Amino acid sequence: MKKPLISVIMPVYNEEKTIKKAVESVLKQTYREIELIIIDDASIDSTPKIISELAKEDDRIVMLRNSVNRGITHSLNRGLRKASGKYIARIDGDDWYHPRKLELQMTFLEERGDYGIVGTFYVLLTGDKMALKINLPITHDEILRQLAYRNAFAHSSIMVRKDILDTVGYYDERYEYAQDYDLYFRILSISKGYNIPKYLLFRRLKPQNRKTLTKRTINSIMIPLRYRKVLGKYTLYYPLLIRRVLSLLRILALPL
């Protein structure tokens, strides 16, 4: 039986300091039947040159480049349209994987046909060089419970069945931020979700300005309200959205 192909989607913009480590963490996975689709969003630093040099060394890299900066949501969808894998994984250009990440997730999905998406726990590296171990809800019910008021997956950690994405649609390009949060609801409307309780992803804390924080927080408030039917009984946890509202008020109070 032919091994299933995994397509890893990596949108990047001005990631010259981190892109090589991110790419190498994908190429050095214990599961090797992969393609790494890198979508450069018109970077103005040396990111495209670094990707080109890496692609010469490993033909599993597929490089796409936007002629103008289109944003992460557009880039993600461009990568998905190019992908030929049975499974889709995600990574940002400043994150990196544990060597067994893809193997463990692919094995999980191969053995559990009713699951459409699987994420993992992760390690968050802060600006002061602290490493924080971040746990997420594990089971499908726990994930739905948390989705009622906040995201339950780390975007760079997920692996999704491509046929499910083809059914529910790709990222909604109306969302500049929190586009993954919206997509998870649609995936979970026809399948189950799970987070492997292992730290298989390493993420860097990304600074965000007031405009970005405002848009992201507004979307994170509105999105779960759109998906009452998916949440079902877990709309009981909607009152916890007040935390997001309070966060928004604190953001709006920040100096420009």
VENFENBEL-V826522 format. One record per residue. N is the residue number from 1. RES is the residue in three letters. SS is DSSP state (H for helix, E for strand, C for the rest). OMEGA is omega as a letter, one per 30 degrees, with the letter a starting at -180 (* if undefined). Layout:
# VENFENBEL-V826522
n-><N & N>
res-><RES & RES>
ss-><SS & SS>
omega-><OMEGA & OMEGA>
This chain:
# VENFENBEL-V826522
n-><1 & 2 & 3 & 4 & 5 & 6 & 7 & 8 & 9 & 10 & 11 & 12 & 13 & 14 & 15 & 16 & 17 & 18 & 19 & 20 & 21 & 22 & 23 & 24 & 25 & 26 & 27 & 28 & 29 & 30 & 31 & 32 & 33 & 34 & 35 & 36 & 37 & 38 & 39 & 40 & 41 & 42 & 43 & 44 & 45 & 46 & 47 & 48 & 49 & 50 & 51 & 52 & 53 & 54 & 55 & 56 & 57 & 58 & 59 & 60 & 61 & 62 & 63 & 64 & 65 & 66 & 67 & 68 & 69 & 70 & 71 & 72 & 73 & 74 & 75 & 76 & 77 & 78 & 79 & 80 & 81 & 82 & 83 & 84 & 85 & 86 & 87 & 88 & 89 & 90 & 91 & 92 & 93 & 94 & 95 & 96 & 97 & 98 & 99 & 100 & 101 & 102 & 103 & 104 & 105 & 106 & 107 & 108 & 109 & 110 & 111 & 112 & 113 & 114 & 115 & 116 & 117 & 118 & 119 & 120 & 121 & 122 & 123 & 124 & 125 & 126 & 127 & 128 & 129 & 130 & 131 & 132 & 133 & 134 & 135 & 136 & 137 & 138 & 139 & 140 & 141 & 142 & 143 & 144 & 145 & 146 & 147 & 148 & 149 & 150 & 151 & 152 & 153 & 154 & 155 & 156 & 157 & 158 & 159 & 160 & 161 & 162 & 163 & 164 & 165 & 166 & 167 & 168 & 169 & 170 & 171 & 172 & 173 & 174 & 175 & 176 & 177 & 178 & 179 & 180 & 181 & 182 & 183 & 184 & 185 & 186 & 187 & 188 & 189 & 190 & 191 & 192 & 193 & 194 & 195 & 196 & 197 & 198 & 199 & 200 & 201 & 202 & 203 & 204 & 205 & 206 & 207 & 208 & 209 & 210 & 211 & 212 & 213 & 214 & 215 & 216 & 217 & 218 & 219 & 220 & 221 & 222 & 223 & 224 & 225 & 226 & 227 & 228 & 229 & 230 & 231 & 232 & 233 & 234 & 235 & 236 & 237 & 238 & 239 & 240 & 241 & 242 & 243 & 244 & 245 & 246 & 247 & 248 & 249 & 250 & 251 & 252 & 253 & 254 & 255 & 256>
res-><MET & LYS & LYS & PRO & LEU & ILE & SER & VAL & ILE & MET & PRO & VAL & TYR & ASN & GLU & GLU & LYS & THR & ILE & LYS & LYS & ALA & VAL & GLU & SER & VAL & LEU & LYS & GLN & THR & TYR & ARG & GLU & ILE & GLU & LEU & ILE & ILE & ILE & ASP & ASP & ALA & SER & ILE & ASP & SER & THR & PRO & LYS & ILE & ILE & SER & GLU & LEU & ALA & LYS & GLU & ASP & ASP & ARG & ILE & VAL & MET & LEU & ARG & ASN & SER & VAL & ASN & ARG & GLY & ILE & THR & HIS & SER & LEU & ASN & ARG & GLY & LEU & ARG & LYS & ALA & SER & GLY & LYS & TYR & ILE & ALA & ARG & ILE & ASP & GLY & ASP & ASP & TRP & TYR & HIS & PRO & ARG & LYS & LEU & GLU & LEU & GLN & MET & THR & PHE & LEU & GLU & GLU & ARG & GLY & ASP & TYR & GLY & ILE & VAL & GLY & THR & PHE & TYR & VAL & LEU & LEU & THR & GLY & ASP & LYS & MET & ALA & LEU & LYS & ILE & ASN & LEU & PRO & ILE & THR & HIS & ASP & GLU & ILE & LEU & ARG & GLN & LEU & ALA & TYR & ARG & ASN & ALA & PHE & ALA & HIS & SER & SER & ILE & MET & VAL & ARG & LYS & ASP & ILE & LEU & ASP & THR & VAL & GLY & TYR & TYR & ASP & GLU & ARG & TYR & GLU & TYR & ALA & GLN & ASP & TYR & ASP & LEU & TYR & PHE & ARG & ILE & LEU & SER & ILE & SER & LYS & GLY & TYR & ASN & ILE & PRO & LYS & TYR & LEU & LEU & PHE & ARG & ARG & LEU & LYS & PRO & GLN & ASN & ARG & LYS & THR & LEU & THR & LYS & ARG & THR & ILE & ASN & SER & ILE & MET & ILE & PRO & LEU & ARG & TYR & ARG & LYS & VAL & LEU & GLY & LYS & TYR & THR & LEU & TYR & TYR & PRO & LEU & LEU & ILE & ARG & ARG & VAL & LEU & SER & LEU & LEU & ARG & ILE & LEU & ALA & LEU & PRO & LEU>
ss-><C & C & C & C & C & E & E & E & E & E & E & E & C & C & C & C & C & C & H & H & H & H & H & H & H & H & H & C & C & C & C & C & C & E & E & E & E & E & E & E & C & C & C & C & C & C & H & H & H & H & H & H & H & H & H & H & H & C & C & C & E & E & E & E & E & C & C & C & C & C & C & H & H & H & H & H & H & H & H & H & H & H & C & C & C & C & E & E & E & E & C & C & C & C & C & E & E & C & C & C & H & H & H & H & H & H & H & H & H & H & H & C & C & C & E & E & E & E & E & E & E & E & E & E & E & C & C & C & C & C & E & E & E & E & C & C & C & C & C & H & H & H & H & H & H & H & H & C & C & C & C & C & C & C & H & H & H & C & E & E & E & H & H & H & H & H & H & H & C & C & C & C & C & C & C & C & C & C & H & H & H & H & H & H & H & H & H & H & C & C & C & E & E & E & E & E & E & E & E & E & E & E & E & E & C & C & C & C & C & H & H & H & H & H & H & H & H & H & H & H & H & H & H & H & H & H & C & H & H & H & H & H & H & H & H & H & H & H & H & H & H & H & H & H & H & H & H & H & H & H & H & H & C & C & C & C>
omega-><a & l & l & l & l & l & l & a & a & l & a & l & l & a & a & a & a & a & a & l & l & a & a & l & l & a & a & l & l & l & a & a & a & l & l & a & a & l & l & a & l & l & l & l & a & l & a & a & l & l & a & l & l & a & l & a & a & a & l & l & l & a & l & a & l & a & l & a & a & a & a & a & l & a & l & a & l & l & l & l & l & a & l & a & l & l & l & l & a & l & l & a & l & l & l & a & l & a & a & a & a & l & a & l & l & l & l & a & l & a & a & a & a & l & a & a & l & l & l & l & a & l & a & l & a & a & l & l & l & l & a & l & a & l & l & l & a & a & a & a & l & l & l & l & a & a & l & a & l & a & a & l & l & a & a & a & a & l & a & l & a & a & l & l & l & a & a & a & a & a & l & a & l & a & l & l & a & l & l & l & l & a & a & l & a & l & a & l & a & a & a & a & a & l & l & a & l & a & a & l & l & a & l & l & a & l & a & l & a & a & l & l & a & a & a & a & l & l & a & l & a & a & a & l & l & a & a & a & l & a & l & a & a & l & l & a & l & a & l & l & l & l & l & l & l & l & l & l & l & l & a & l & l & l & l & *>
